[in-house]
Every structure is written in C-alpha cells, then in structure tokens.
C-alpha cells in the first residue's frame, strides 16, 4: 500500500477513495513506532529565538543560536534568530484516538557559548488534542524543548498541520540542560520566542490517471458540510431498490459525445450507469446513474398531513470526467424527508483544472415532494417524478459553471426529477 492510502485510513476521510495514490509510497516506521504511519510531507517550521525572559537571557549571556544539517538560520532585528527547519514527514499513530499528530523536522538548532555547543536534534513538533510542543534529543536525553500551548490546527481533509506565530517557552528539562552545559546559571523555563509551522502531506489525486488530471493543489474549499442523518426516531426499518438519478441529461450528453474518449462516466464500488431501455446497435447515452440500497427508515405519519419522515441511504460512487479539465466523484447518496423539508445529499469530491477539493457531504439539491406523485400500497411507498432543485452548496460543490455557458448550474435551477420506492422491512 502506498503512502496515500495510509494517510487516508489514519485521517479518516473518504474523499480520497482509492487512496492508494493519495500521498506517495507509505513506509512503516522503525520499531520505536510500531503502530505509527508515516506520510511524506512538505513545508517548514520557523522557530524564532531571542524573545521573552528566557530568549533574552540567552542572548544577553552571549549565546549564539545557529542551525545544523538541513536547517538554516537568519539573523533578525533585536538580536533574535530565526531557524527554518524543513518538514520531513507527518506521523500518525494508527491506534491513537487522542488526535495526536507528529511532524518530523529536518536539521537541528544549535546553541553555542564560550566554546561550548548544544545541538537540539531529531526535532519533532507534536500536537495532541489539547497541547502542542517541540520535542528534541541531546545525547541520550529526549525531552520537550519548546512548549507551544494549545493544539496545532490539523485539517485532516487536506492533510495540513499548521501554527501561526505561537508563543514558545523553554521546557523545564531544556532550560536545565542549557543552563548546565552552557554555564548560564538558572535559565528559566519561560518564553524564549515563537514558532510557526506550515506543513502539508504530499498528495496525488486517486483518479489522476483515469481523468488525465493531476492535482497541483489540495484545498479544503468553503462548503458547509451537511449534518449526517441518523435513523428516523420512532420510525420503522425499510428496504428499497437503491437510488437512481441522472443529475442532468445535458451533462451526460456532453461527456458522452466529447471527441477522442475525453469524456468519462464510470461506476465505482457498486455505483453503475443505467443503460438504455433497449440494447442499441451502437453505444448510447446512459439514462442515469444507480446507487445500491444501503439502509432505510421511515415514518409516514398521517396520510397527506405533510409530516412524513424518510431516510433512504445509497452506496457506491459515480466518476464523471472531462479529461484534463474537471473531475467529479459523487458518492453515498441520501434522500432525507422531514415533512415538506426534503433534500438529496451526496459526498462530493472534485478536481477542476488541478485544484482538488476533497470529499465533503453536501445537500446537493432540495426535493419538492409536495408536487410529486405519491402512492402507498400494501406496505410499499413510491414517490414519482420528484422535482430536484440545485442548492447553493450543490452549485459550489459541483463547480461546473465554467464548463456550461448555457446551463450555469446555479442555485435554484432544476435538475432531473427523481423517483424512488421504499417498503416495510420483513422479519
């Protein structure tokens, strides 16, 4: 398995299905971290020293701060020094549920005074659920070199770990060690500077080869994630035949008739294309897309009272591509009805011209059940020709407006109607 897949498993995002290509080849760590996954990363940490009580005490005592190995040092105003340390990797213990993340840094921080030197090596920035710190090694000692306060900002969807100008205090063991080895007297475990971190796990769009569209950036986007619906409270378990929907015939025609195989419509993990009703002599545009039934629950309330509650969940994915231009992955549809408030939810993952926004669950469309045909017979309920209206979040999620000058995929526009059936579960 490659590095990408491991990162996805650990960070718990589904937006990167087939994440076998998400973050470059994955390497298991040495025996010191038997249950930890390592993910290649890029970025750097900047540690500014020479501020606060301890930082100024170091400088006033004649301590020279420099860098070793792959790190670099820059002199700043006020006798401060900035040490820049490249990011090597991100480590995530696979059996740790505390939110712990470790960023490995290349190079070392060197403290020198009167011919003596102390090297802080094997530097790591560690963030748990409620704190962050820089850990270092001197000789056989491993300790917290800098205390950074609250947890770093970790965005698991795009693989970033960051801090911005975080006040940094010497840890107690670090202060004692520097005092003893550099002859500084009683150096306090107090503020010594500030730390900034910008790191991102290496990434690769898992559908880059199929869609001929590599990701040049990976960003979180500004979508409002839809709440995850749960089973209907007090409702009965229901079964169904899945969810079939075409999104829009114009999009299917567009992709089907692109020249030289530039259009891709492909089912994944059970998702499938709905074929024409009769086998044609030549390939024809699919009628839509189908997603297998996953689960369902319902409470239809009083007939025609508008208080019905329904949850129908599908599974699988549909991949739509205009090669080199855009890629859309629609997964795990959900139909949610709560009286006259009804919506169609999807996990949406897109890459447009190289900008990859990983999977987010959005309310793609509103369902106008009040104007649909509804029929209930012997424990089976059918909604036919339910109008589907694109939401603002759906418009932003699909990102199709630049590729459709006539139908702009704007909020409020009608998409293809939807029909579905639920039945009372037996047994």
Secondary structure, 3 states (H helix, E strand, C coil): CCHHHHHHHHHCCCCCCCHHHCCCCCEECCHHHCCEEEEEEEEEEEEEECCHHHHHHHHHCCCEEEEECCCEEEEEHHHEEEEEEEEEEEEEECCCCCCCEEEEECCEEEEEECCEEEEEEEEEEEECCCCEEEEEEECCEEEEEEEEECCCEEECCCCEEEEEEEEEEECHHHHHHHHHHHCCCCCCCCEEEEEEEEEEECCCCCCHHHHCCCCCEEECCCCCCCCCCCCCCCCEEEEECCEEECCCHHHHHHHHCCHHHCEEEEEECCCEEECCCCCCCCCCCCCEEEECEEEEEEECCCCCCCCCEEEEEECCEEEEEECCCEEEEEEEEEEEEECCEEEEEEEEEEEECCEEEEEEEEEEEEEEHHHCEEEEECCEEEEEEEEEEECHHHHHHHCCHHHCCCCCCCCCCEEEEEEEEEEECCC
